[in-house]
Amino acid sequence: MPGKDPFDEGAGSILRQPMAVWATAGASVVAFMGIGLVDPILPSIAKGLKATPSQVSLLFTSYFLITAVAMLVTGWVSSRIGGKKTLLAGLALVVVFAALSGTSGSVGELVGFRAGWGLGNALFVSTALAVIVGAAAGGSAAAILLYESALGLGMACGPLVGALLGNASWRYPFFGTAALMAIGFICISFLLKEQPKPARKTSLLDPIRALGHGGLASVAGSAFFYNYAFFTVLAFTPFVLNMTPYKSGAVFFGWGLLLAVFSVLVAPRLQKRFGTLKVLGASLVLLAADLVVLGYGSHTTAIVCTILSGAFIGLNNTVYTELALGVSDAPRPVASAGYNFVRWFAAAAAPFLAPHIESWTDIHIPFVVAAAAAVVGALVVWVRRAALTHEAEELEPAHATEDGVSAFVN
């Protein structure tokens, strides 16, 4: 709320929340950790399972392909069984499939188990924000900040935890995630009360119908190309850097910190000063330039550019989500599901295509393609600015409303 410090020790403080909120937020940290957990250990997994980089990159492809399709299902499920049961179902799936991932005897098994993990994570993450806001004390502002802090902490710590556990064995990060999520399952089971069900049940086709709105379709289309660039960094760069799990984990920890800081703190200020579309367009072009330098620079330059890309990715995540939630008259959960359904397909495509592009050409070209994708995303925003300008001007600064949260997945 304007003029109110969420860290104030009053009733609405982020620090004074029910245990149910802390349990859900803690599980959210682990859920977001799971996205970048495998980054530092991709080379180790390839070596341990005698797999090629393109085969190991399918860990991201299967995960995000299922996540994309699940966006059509999560609202349908939660509107029928309620938020708590949806959270627990997602957590249970993550526990089972993360543990199974650690037992994999082949890269094919691991790819399949990551797909199941992606379904569980989609169910959990797509519901966690609404549950935290519903259970929080003192209004939504502190609850949203807590959720976003969990997002940033998870994205930053995932690669670090993966490196620390993966240095001993690539299997340990998977077992560690399963154990942490099992603790989250127990805590939420006992501490969280059932949340009220929505007045209207969501149809499986509602998110697809929402994409009939030109503005929302434009945001989703632009985000599709952006996500291709984003996940080229996340899934392909570890093979290019070719570092030990510790060093790779440190690089992506720095990347995650910049992502969190620019998403939560910097993006709202830049939007207020320069406008939403200008910030988005500039950030996409700068990301494209960063990727070209990453692809053609020295090893040290590649490290610096990988970390720096987190800043542009953090900005883009915030702005895209706010545009998607405010550009159409569709209910915001439905608009979010449609938007994410489109953009996560690019997150599935990039890890699969980047290694193949390298094998067809050379190690530089995957980054050139990713940079071109970011530029196309900026061009879509520019060409369709008339459909986006009015809504962008009406958007409040990030974190001002519950639905304006800059969630990575929501």
C-alpha positions in Angstrom: 0.0 0.0 0.0 1.3 3.5 -0.8 3.2 5.1 2.0 3.3 1.9 4.1 6.6 0.1 4.8 6.0 -3.6 4.4 8.9 -4.3 6.8 7.3 -2.2 9.5 6.6 -4.2 12.6 2.8 -3.5 12.5 0.1 -5.9 11.6 0.7 -5.7 7.9 4.5 -6.4 8.1 6.1 -8.9 5.9 7.8 -10.2 9.1 4.5 -10.8 11.0 2.7 -13.5 9.1 0.9 -16.7 10.1 3.0 -19.9 10.0 0.9 -21.1 7.1 2.2 -18.2 5.0 5.8 -18.9 5.9 5.3 -22.6 5.1 3.9 -21.8 1.7 6.6 -19.2 1.0 9.4 -21.6 2.1 8.0 -24.3 -0.3 7.9 -21.6 -3.0 11.6 -20.9 -2.5 12.4 -24.6 -3.1 10.0 -24.7 -6.1 11.8 -21.9 -7.8 15.1 -23.4 -6.9 14.2 -26.4 -8.9 14.2 -24.4 -12.2 17.9 -23.5 -12.0 19.0 -26.4 -9.8 20.4 -28.5 -12.7 22.4 -25.6 -14.3 25.7 -26.2 -12.6 25.5 -30.0 -12.9 24.5 -30.3 -16.6 28.1 -31.3 -17.7 28.3 -33.7 -14.7 24.9 -35.3 -15.7 26.1 -35.6 -19.3 29.3 -37.3 -18.1 27.6 -39.6 -15.5 24.9 -40.8 -17.9 27.2 -40.8 -21.0 24.9 -38.3 -22.7 25.4 -35.5 -25.2 24.7 -31.9 -24.4 21.6 -32.0 -26.7 20.3 -35.0 -24.8 20.9 -33.4 -21.4 19.3 -30.2 -22.5 16.1 -32.1 -22.9 15.8 -31.9 -19.0 14.6 -28.3 -19.6 12.6 -29.2 -22.7 10.5 -31.9 -21.0 10.1 -29.8 -17.9 8.8 -26.6 -19.6 6.8 -28.4 -22.3 4.7 -30.0 -19.6 4.6 -26.7 -17.7 3.2 -25.0 -20.8 0.4 -27.5 -21.2 -0.3 -27.5 -17.5 -1.1 -23.8 -17.6 -4.4 -24.9 -19.2 -5.1 -27.3 -16.4 -4.0 -25.6 -13.2 -6.9 -23.1 -13.1 -9.4 -25.9 -13.9 -8.0 -28.0 -11.0 -7.7 -25.3 -8.4 -11.2 -23.9 -9.1 -12.6 -27.3 -8.4 -10.6 -28.8 -5.5 -9.4 -25.6 -3.8 -6.0 -24.0 -3.3 -4.7 -26.2 -0.5 -5.4 -29.5 -2.3 -3.8 -28.1 -5.5 -0.7 -27.1 -3.6 -0.4 -30.5 -1.9 -1.0 -32.3 -5.2 1.8 -30.3 -6.8 4.2 -30.8 -3.9 3.5 -34.6 -3.9 4.3 -34.8 -7.6 7.6 -32.9 -7.1 8.6 -35.1 -4.2 8.0 -38.3 -6.2 9.6 -37.2 -9.5 12.5 -35.3 -8.0 13.4 -38.4 -6.0 13.0 -40.6 -9.1 15.2 -38.2 -11.0 18.0 -39.0 -8.6 17.7 -42.7 -9.3 17.8 -42.4 -13.1 19.9 -44.9 -14.9 19.7 -43.2 -18.3 19.2 -39.7 -19.7 15.8 -40.9 -21.1 14.6 -41.8 -17.6 15.8 -38.5 -16.2 14.0 -36.5 -19.0 10.8 -38.3 -18.3 11.0 -37.8 -14.6 11.7 -34.1 -15.1 8.4 -33.9 -17.1 6.5 -35.2 -14.1 8.4 -32.7 -11.9 7.3 -29.9 -14.3 3.6 -30.8 -13.8 4.0 -30.8 -10.0 5.8 -27.5 -10.1 3.2 -25.9 -12.3 0.4 -26.9 -10.0 2.2 -25.6 -7.0 3.6 -22.3 -8.3 0.5 -21.3 -10.2 -1.5 -21.6 -6.9 1.0 -20.4 -4.3 0.5 -16.6 -4.8 -3.2 -16.7 -4.4 -2.8 -18.9 -1.3 -0.2 -16.6 0.3 -2.3 -13.5 -0.3 -5.4 -15.3 1.0 -3.7 -16.4 4.2 -1.6 -13.3 4.9 -2.2 -10.9 7.7 -2.5 -7.1 7.0 -3.5 -7.1 3.3 -1.8 -8.2 0.1 1.2 -5.8 -0.2 3.4 -7.6 2.3 2.2 -11.0 1.1 3.2 -10.1 -2.5 6.6 -8.9 -1.4 7.1 -12.1 0.5 6.2 -14.2 -2.6 8.5 -12.2 -4.8 11.3 -12.5 -2.3 10.7 -16.2 -2.3 10.9 -16.2 -6.1 14.2 -14.2 -6.2 15.7 -16.3 -3.4 14.8 -19.5 -5.1 16.2 -18.4 -8.5 19.4 -17.2 -6.9 20.0 -20.2 -4.6 19.0 -22.9 -7.0 22.3 -23.0 -8.9 24.2 -22.6 -5.7 22.5 -25.5 -4.0 22.9 -27.5 -7.2 26.6 -26.8 -7.2 27.1 -27.6 -3.5 25.3 -30.9 -3.6 26.2 -31.8 -7.1 30.0 -31.5 -6.5 29.8 -34.8 -4.7 27.3 -36.5 -7.1 24.9 -35.1 -9.7 22.2 -37.2 -8.0 22.3 -35.4 -4.7 20.5 -32.2 -5.8 17.5 -34.2 -6.8 17.3 -36.1 -3.6 17.8 -32.8 -1.7 14.9 -31.1 -3.5 12.7 -34.1 -2.8 13.5 -33.9 0.9 12.9 -30.2 1.2 9.6 -30.4 -0.7 8.5 -33.3 1.6 9.0 -31.0 4.6 7.0 -28.3 2.8 4.2 -30.8 2.2 4.0 -31.7 5.9 4.1 -28.1 7.0 1.4 -27.0 4.6 -0.8 -30.0 5.4 -0.9 -29.1 9.1 -0.6 -25.3 9.0 -2.6 -24.1 6.1 -6.4 -24.0 6.2 -8.4 -24.7 3.1 -8.9 -21.6 0.9 -12.3 -20.6 -0.4 -13.0 -21.9 -3.9 -13.6 -19.3 -6.7 -17.2 -18.4 -7.4 -16.8 -19.4 -11.0 -15.1 -22.6 -12.2 -12.4 -22.2 -14.9 -12.9 -24.0 -18.2 -9.9 -25.7 -19.9 -10.5 -23.5 -22.9 -10.8 -20.2 -21.1 -7.1 -19.4 -21.5 -7.2 -20.1 -25.2 -10.2 -17.9 -25.7 -8.5 -15.1 -23.8 -5.7 -15.1 -26.5 -8.3 -13.9 -29.0 -7.7 -10.5 -27.5 -5.1 -8.7 -29.8 -3.2 -7.1 -26.9 -2.8 -10.3 -24.9 -1.9 -12.2 -28.1 0.8 -9.6 -28.8 2.3 -9.7 -25.3 2.3 -13.5 -25.5 3.9 -13.6 -28.9 6.6 -11.1 -27.9 7.3 -13.1 -24.7 7.6 -16.3 -26.8 10.7 -14.9 -28.6 12.0 -13.4 -25.3 11.8 -16.7 -23.6 13.7 -18.4 -26.3 16.6 -16.0 -25.6 16.2 -16.4 -21.8 16.4 -20.1 -21.8 19.3 -20.2 -24.2 21.2 -18.5 -21.4 19.9 -20.8 -18.7 20.2 -24.2 -20.5 23.0 -23.8 -23.1 25.5 -21.5 -21.4 26.7 -24.0 -18.8 28.2 -26.1 -21.6 29.9 -23.1 -23.1 31.4 -22.0 -19.8 32.5 -25.7 -19.0 33.3 -25.0 -15.4 33.3 -27.0 -12.2 29.9 -27.2 -10.4 31.2 -24.8 -7.8 32.3 -22.2 -10.3 29.3 -22.6 -12.5 27.0 -22.4 -9.4 28.7 -19.1 -8.4 28.2 -17.6 -11.8 24.5 -18.5 -11.9 24.1 -17.4 -8.3 25.2 -13.9 -9.4 22.9 -14.2 -12.3 20.0 -15.0 -10.0 20.8 -12.2 -7.6 20.7 -9.6 -10.4 17.4 -11.2 -11.7 15.8 -10.8 -8.3 17.1 -7.3 -7.6 16.1 -5.9 -11.1 12.7 -7.7 -11.0 11.6 -6.6 -7.5 13.4 -3.3 -7.0 14.7 -1.7 -10.3 11.9 -2.5 -12.8 9.1 -0.5 -10.9 11.3 2.6 -10.7 12.3 2.4 -14.4 8.7 1.9 -15.4 7.6 4.9 -13.4 10.3 7.1 -15.0 10.4 6.0 -18.6 7.2 4.0 -19.2 6.5 0.3 -19.5 7.0 -0.2 -23.3 10.2 1.9 -23.4 11.7 -0.1 -20.6 10.7 -3.4 -22.2 12.0 -2.5 -25.7 15.3 -1.2 -24.4 15.8 -4.2 -22.1 15.2 -6.6 -24.9 17.6 -4.8 -27.2 20.3 -4.7 -24.5 19.7 -8.4 -23.8 20.3 -9.1 -27.5 23.6 -7.1 -27.4 24.7 -8.9 -24.3 24.0 -12.3 -25.9 26.1 -11.5 -29.0 29.0 -10.4 -26.8 28.6 -13.5 -24.7 28.8 -15.7 -27.8 31.8 -14.1 -29.3 33.8 -12.9 -26.3 36.5 -14.6 -24.2 35.7 -17.0 -21.4 35.9 -14.2 -18.9 33.6 -12.0 -21.0 31.2 -14.9 -21.3 31.0 -15.2 -17.5 30.4 -11.4 -17.1 27.7 -11.4 -19.8 26.0 -14.4 -18.3 25.7 -12.7 -14.9 24.7 -9.4 -16.5 21.9 -11.0 -18.5 20.1 -11.6 -15.2 19.5 -7.9 -14.9 17.7 -7.7 -18.3 15.8 -10.9 -17.6 14.6 -9.6 -14.3 13.3 -6.4 -15.9 11.6 -8.3 -18.7 9.9 -10.8 -16.4 8.3 -8.0 -14.4 7.1 -5.9 -17.4 5.8 -8.9 -19.4 3.8 -10.2 -16.5 2.2 -6.9 -15.7 1.4 -6.3 -19.4 -0.2 -9.7 -19.7 -2.3 -9.2 -16.6 -3.5 -5.7 -17.5 -3.9 -5.7 -21.3 -7.2 -7.5 -21.7 -10.5 -7.7 -20.0 -10.2 -11.4 -19.3 -10.0 -12.5 -15.6 -6.4 -12.1 -14.7 -5.8 -15.7 -13.7 -7.2 -16.7 -17.1 -5.1 -14.1 -19.0 -2.0 -15.3 -17.1 -2.7 -18.9 -18.0 -3.1 -18.1 -21.7 0.0 -15.9 -21.8 2.1 -18.6 -20.0 0.8 -21.3 -22.2 2.3 -19.5 -25.2 5.6 -18.4 -23.8 6.6 -21.6 -22.0 6.7 -23.4 -25.4 9.8 -21.3 -26.2 11.3 -22.3 -22.9 10.9 -25.9 -24.1 12.3 -25.2 -27.6 15.5 -23.3 -26.7 17.2 -26.0 -24.7 16.5 -28.5 -27.5 17.5 -26.3 -30.5 20.6 -24.5 -29.1 22.8 -27.6 -29.0 21.6 -28.7 -32.4 22.3 -25.3 -33.9 25.8 -25.5 -32.5 26.3 -28.9 -34.1 25.1 -27.6 -37.5 27.2 -24.4 -37.3 29.5 -23.4 -34.5 29.4 -22.4 -30.8 28.7 -18.8 -31.5 25.5 -19.1 -33.6 23.1 -20.3 -30.9 23.7 -16.9 -29.1 23.2 -15.0 -32.4 19.8 -16.8 -32.9 18.9 -16.1 -29.3 19.8 -12.4 -29.8 17.7 -12.3 -32.9 14.8 -13.7 -31.0 15.1 -11.0 -28.4 15.1 -8.4 -31.2 12.0 -9.9 -32.7 10.3 -9.7 -29.3 11.2 -6.0 -29.2 9.8 -5.5 -32.8 6.5 -7.1 -31.8 6.2 -4.7 -29.0 7.0 -1.7 -31.3 4.7 -2.8 -34.1 1.8 -3.6 -31.7 2.4 -0.6 -29.5 -1.0 0.9 -30.3 -2.7 -2.1 -28.8 -0.4 -2.0 -25.8 0.1 1.7 -25.0 -3.2 2.5 -23.4 -3.1 -0.5 -21.1 0.6 0.1 -20.3 0.0 3.7 -19.3 -2.8 2.5 -16.9 -0.6 0.0 -15.2 0.3 0.9 -11.6 3.9 0.5 -10.5 4.9 -3.1 -9.8 3.7 -4.6 -6.6 0.8 -2.1 -6.2 -1.9 -4.7 -6.7 -2.2 -8.4 -6.1 -2.6 -9.2 -9.7 0.4 -7.0 -10.8 2.9 -9.3 -9.1 6.0 -9.9 -11.3 5.8 -13.6 -10.8 8.2 -15.7 -12.8 5.7 -18.4 -13.6 2.3 -16.9 -12.6 
